[in-house]
Amino acid sequence: MMEKDLEMFKKLHESPVDFSDYYVAADGDVICACIDGRHFAGHQNFGPNSAGGSLSLLIAAKLCGYNVLGLTEFFQNLTANGVKLGAHIDEKNSKDLVKTGCGANDRLDEILEKIADKNSRAEILEQMKKLLEMAPDKNVANDIGRSAAKIKLGTAQERLAAIQIAGGRVDELVGEHAEKTVIINLKSNTTLDREKSEGKTFNVDAWAFENSAEAVLSTLGEKVTDATIEKLIAALTMFNFATAMVLNPSAKIFVRK
């Protein structure tokens, strides 16, 4: 692991406050908005947050080894199952033919490399245990890591288009990145208000991961069991930690309980 990758984990803190002033009621209980802290050009999507918005659902399914036949079909099936979809671009990259303006999407290959790499994955798992008191079974974590090394999902623009074609909401974000913290939000049915937080934090609504896992399993026609839900939650959590490692390794991490 590169030394800069470790910087994020040297600055872990548990929040002395719960940041209540920043939080409002969430719209739904399945992730559909990104952790990006920048302002929305229009009305904010108050759906629960995870790296890349609804892209997280696809990545988690692939990390867990489920057969996803096509990007658009996967998202269309989610929509048919009543799941709201969301993604974003930004004002700088709105007309770019390669980048989308969403770091979790544009830098997906780098993020997956963190999960695939044995040392980076071990560090992620250690911090998951320390911060969230969750420790995936070693075999499960290794399975997720092996899957990460094999995932090929087209280009960032193709992934964005699949969400849009399936009826997903695609927002435009404005301004410069100013995130200095990552908040892992465990308080149910709440999400970050970007205007109140002034764009200074990434927000991960981890409380919504269980419902999100159930939605993915139901959509794929897979059995909904404690084991399958726990593996998908682990995959979602690892993906968000890996995203933070790539996008802002110096950010402080807080847990909102």
N, C-alpha and C positions, 0 to 999 in steps of 0.2 A: 504494500500500500504506500502511495506517495505521502510524504510528510504533510503536505497541505490538506490531504484528506482527513488527517487526524485532528486538524485544528478545530473542526466543528465539535468533535467529541471531547475536547479539552475544555469546552466552555458550556457544559451542560449545567443547567440550574433548574431546580423545581421552583415554580412561581410562588413568591410570598403573598401574592394576591391572586384573585381569580379572573381579573380583567373584565369583570362584569359590565363595565361601562362600554366596552367595545362590542358586546354581544347582543344579538336580537334573535327572535324566533326564526328557526329554519323553515324553509318551504319544502317539506317532504322529508323522507328518512333514507333515501338512497342517493349516494353521491352523484352530483351532476354539474359541479362547478369546480374550477381550479383553485389551487392554494395561492396563486399569484396575488400579491398584495396591492397591485396598482388599481387606480380608479376605473370604473366603468364609464364608457362614453355615454351610455344611456342608463336605464334603470338597472340596478344591481341584480344579478341572479343570486337569490338567497338560498339556493339549494346547497346541501352539505358539500363540503370541500374535500378534494383529494387531488394529488398531482395529476394534471392533465384533464381534470373533470371526468367525464364519462370514459375517457381513454383508459383510466385506471381499471375499469371493469373488464375491458378487453385484456389488458396486460395481466391482471390477476388470474383470469381464466387460462391464459396461455402459460403462466408461471406454474399453475397447478396441473398442467398437462392435459387440459381438456381440448377436444377436437373442435376448433373453430374454422369452419369451412371458408368463410369469406368475411371481410371486414363489414361491408354494407349489410350483409345478411344477419350478422351477429347483432348489429345495432338495430336493425329493423325488427328483429325478433324481440329485443328488449322493449322497444316502443309498443309492439303488439301486446306485450305482457304488462303494459301500463307503466313502464319506467320512463321518467323524464330524462332526456339527454341534454348535455351541455358541453361546450368547448369555447375557446376564445382565440382571437387574433389580437394584434395590436396595431396602433396607428402607423408604426414604422414599417411593418411587414405586411400590411393588408393587401398589397399588390405584388408581393414577392412570389416568385414561382417556385421557390425552394423552402424558405422559412415561413413559419406561420405566426411567430411572435409568442408562442407558448413554449417555454423552456423544456417542460417535461415531454413535449411532443418533438420539438426540434432536436433535442439532445438525447433521445430515447436510447440510442445504441450505447452511449456512454453510461447511462444510468443502468442499463441491463448488465453492462460489463462489471459494475460494482457488485451486483448481486451474484454474478457468475464467479467472480474472483474469490478464492477461498479466504484470503486474509481480510478483504473488505467485508465479506459476508460475516465473518466471525466477529468483527468489530460492530457491525450493525446489530447482530444478535445479542451481543453483550450489552449494548445500550438499550435495546428493547427490554431486556430483563431488568436492567437498573431503573429505567424510567417508568416502564409500564407493567412491570412484574409479569411479563409474558415471555415464556421461553419455548419456542417451537421445538418439537422433537428433532433431534439431530438428523435423523433420516429424512424427515419432512423438509427441513431446511436445505439439506443437500439435494433433494429432489427438485426443489424450487431453483436452486443454483444451477443445476444441470439444465433445467428447462430454459433459464435465462440465457444461457450460452447458445441456444439453438433458435431463439425467436427472431424471425424475419417478417416484418409486417409492412413492407412497402415504404413509401416516403411519408414525410410529415404531412404534406399536402393531401396525399391519398387517405391518410387516417382522418384528417379533418373533414374531407369531403364525405367520407363514409358516415360520419356522425350527422353532417348536414343533410345528406340525402335521406337519412332515416328520420328526419324531422327534428333533429336536435337544435337547440338554441345556440347560436354562435355570436358571442358578444365581442365588442371591440374594447380593449383596454388602452388607457392613455397615460402619458407621463413616463418618468424614468423610474427604474427600480430603486427603492430605498429601504428594502426589507433588512432589518438588523436582527430579527428574532424569528423563531419558529414556535408557534403555539400548537401543541397537541391537545385538542379540545375533547374532553371526555364527558362534558355535560350535555346530556341528551337534549335533542330538539333545539339546539342553539347553533348559530354560526356567526362569523365575524362580519361586522358592518364596516366596509372599506372606508367610508367617509369618516367614521369615528376613529378608526385606527390610523388614518392619514397615510396609508400605504406603507407602514413601517414593519409589517409582519406577514410572514407566510402563516396560513392557518390550515390545520389538518383536522377535520371533524371525524376523528377516529370512532366516536360513539356510533356513527352511521355504518361502520364496516360490517357489522353483523347482518343488518337488513340488506345491505348491498350484496353480501355473499349469498343470502337466500334468494335474492332476485336473479343473480347470475345462475345459480344452480337450477332454479325453476325454469328459467328461459332455455337452458341447455338440455332440460329433461333429465338432469342428474339427481341422484338421491340426496335429499337434504338431511344430513346427519350431523351430529356433533363434530365428527372428524372432518367431514368435508367443509363445514362452515369454518372450523378452526384453521384449516389449511388456507382457505381463501383469505381469512382475516390476516394470517401471517404474511401471505403474499402481498396484500395491500399495504400492510405496515412496512414491510421490507422495501417495497417500491417507493414509498414516501420518504423513508430514511435515505435511500440511495439517491433520490432526486435532490434532497437537501445537500448531500455530500457533493454532488456535481454542481448545483446551481449557486450555493452559498455556503462553503465549508466553514466560514468564520462566524456564522450566525449562532446566537445563543438559543438553546432549546428550553422551553417552559412547558409544563404539563398543567392544564386547567382541569381540575377534578371537581 
